[in-house]
């Protein structure tokens, strides 16, 4: 369900599986839509600029919007607003190497107060493979969205490609959203989308969120922002086990992460 009559034709959704670079994409897309005007968004947190359709927050914050509505979701494809299936809005899906997703999600569980803290990394790895984690199966989530990308107006990008060449990534995003931005504006978006700047910015680092949600003493929302962090967390046996499962379930999947 789309909560606004307006947003049926002016809806942009950032979607992903949890811990796949969603916050980074919120920053990039919100700045692209604002034509790189940092002053126009600096007083709005990311969850105000791109509220979550998954929660009631969107219903409360979107009523007065007169610009294209930007929202965020980790929901699976079957739960998206029906208007999107009529290509009346645009979707940006960001995917990430599942091994990096696992590591990021494992740490997220340690300080997000509404989630059960796993006993150890091995336990969480097994739960992830079984789909017994927040938002369910990564394998099903990415397959469902990707297999339906021709049914909706969707740009599918990976965390790794944006990390490798952020300028090219922003160019791809702005073209998809129909925005004409010159090189100077792109430079500004790159600057304010850098990991160290986002981690220091109160509008993007989520330090303002209540400790009832995030225990800031146990972890930072922006932890590392790198590609390949899994190499420092997976044991050799764990890596081989996951790779065998990935090959079994995703061998025919056209997007390669490693």
N, C-alpha and C positions, 0 to 999 in steps of 0.2 A: 504494500500500500504506500502511495505517495501522499504525504500529509498536506501538501499545498496544491491548490489548483494551478498556481503559477509555475511550480517546479516541474510540471509535466513536460513542458517544452524547454525549460531552461535548467535542466538538471545535469550536474556533473558528479560522478561518483568515483572516488578512489577506493579500490577494493583490493584485498589481499588476504592471505592467511596470516594469522597473528605472527608478529616479530619478523616481518619480511621487508622492512624498510618503509612502512606506512607513514611514520612521522616525517621522515625525509621527503616523501612524496607530497604530503600535505603542505610542507613548506614551499617546495618547488612550484606546485600547481597554484597555490594561493597567490604566490608572487607573480606567476605568469598571468593569472587572471587580473591582477592589480597593475599590470603593465610595469612591474618592477618598482612600483611606488611603495617603498618600505614604510614611509610615514603613515600611509593610509591603513596599514595593518598592524603596526608595531604595538598598538594598545589592545589588540585582540589576541588571545591565546589561540593556539592551533585548534583546540576543541571548540572554540567559538567560530573561527574562520571555516572550519570543516567539521561540523558536529557529526556525531555518530548516529546513523539511522538505527543502529542496533538497540539504542536506548531511548528513553523518553526525552533526553536532552535535546534531540533534534526537533521534536514537536514543540518544545518551549522556545527555542531560539530562532526558528525559521519564519515565524509568522510575519515579521516586519520586513523581510528581505525584498529588495527590488532589483537586485542584480542576479546574474546566474547563480543558482544555488549550488554550493559545493558541499558534499557530504561524504562521509567515510563509513566503510563497513568491512567486517570480516565474514559476513553471512555467505552461505553458499548460493549458487546460482538460482536454485529453485525459489529462493526467498526474496529476490530482487523486485523492485517496483515494476508492475506490468507495463508501464509506459515505456520502459527501456526496451522491451521486446518489440515495440513498434518503432524503434530507433528514434525516439523523441528525446533522448538525452545521450550523454557520452560517458563512457566508462574507461577508466585507466586501471588496469590490473598490474600490480607489481609482484613479481615472483622472485624467489631467492633460493640459492642452494639449500636444500633441506637440512643438510648437516649444520650449516650456520644458523638456520632457523631453530633447530633443536637446541643448540648452545644458548642462543639468545633467549629462547622461551624458558629454558631451564633456569636461567638467572632471573628472568622476569617473575617466575613463580616464587622466588625466594623473598621478593619484597612487595608483590601485589597482594594486598591483604585479603582479597576475596577468593584467592586460589589456594589449594592445598600445596604445602611445601613438600616436594618429593624427598624420599629418604636419601637418595644419592643420584648421581648422573645415570648409572646403569638402570635404575628403576624408571627414571624419566624417559630414557631412550626406549625402553620396552613399551611404556605407555603411549609414547608418540607413534611408534610403529603400529600399535593396535588401534590407534585413533581414539584413545581414551584420554584426550586432553582437551583444553579449552578450544572450542570450535571444531572438534572432531578430527577427521582424517585429512591430513595434508594431501595425500595422494588423490582422494576423491575431490577435494576442494579445487585443486589446480586443474585436474582433468575436466571437471564439469564446466568450469569457466572457459577453459581453452577450447573445448569441443563445441561450445556455443558462441564463439566469438564472431562468427559470421551472421548470427541471428540478431546481434545488437551492434551498436556503434562502439567498438572497443579497441583500445590500444593496449597491447600486451608488451610489457617491458620487464627486464630483469634488473635486480639490484646490481648485479655484476657489470652489466653494460653501462649503467649510469655511473657507477663508481669508476669504471675504466675511462670514460670520456663524458664528463658531465655536460660539457657544452653541446655535444652531439645529442645527448639525451634530452636536454632542455629544448633544443631545436625541434626534435621529434615531437615533444609534448606540445609546444606552442603551435606547430603546424596542425596537429590533430585538433586542438582547441580553436583554431582559426584566428590566432593572434599574430599581429605583425609587430615584432620587437626587434630593435636594432642591436648592434653589437654591444653598445654601452649598457643597455638595459639587461642584456644577457649576462654581462660582467657583474652587474649588481646582484642578480639572482644567484649567480655562482657564489659570490662572496657571502651572502647571507644564508646560503644553503650548506656551507662548510660545516663539518662536524663540530669543530671547536667553537665556532660562532653560535651554533644552535645550542650547544651544551651550556654556553654562558648567558644565553638570552632567556629572561624570565617568561617570555611569550612562547618559547618552544621547549624549555627544559622540564616542564611539568612539576617544578618544585613548589608551585603554588597549590597543587592538589593536596587535599587533606591527608593526614597520616592514617585516616580511616581507610583510605584507598591505597596509598603508597607509603611504605616504610622507608623514608629517605635515608635512614641510618644503615639500612641493610643493602642498599644498591642504588645506582643512578639509572634513570630512564635511558639516557644516552650513555651506553657503556663503553663501546670501542669504535663502532662505525667502520669496521674493516671487512675485507673479503678474506675468507679462509681461516677464521678464528677457530673453526672446528679442529684444525690440526693440533691445537694446544689443549684440546679437551678430550678427544676420542683416543682411547687405547687402540693399539693395532687390531686386536681381536674385535673390538666394537666397530671399528671402521670397516673391516672385512665383512662382518655380519650385516651391517647396514647396506653396504654396497651390493651384496648378494640379493637382499630384499628389494632394493631400488631397481636392480637389473630385472628382477622377476616381474615387478609391477609397472615399470616405466620404460622398458626397453624400446617400445615403439613411440615414446613421447618425443616430438620433434625438437623441443627446447632442451639444450644441453647446458648444465651448470658447471660441469667439471669433466 
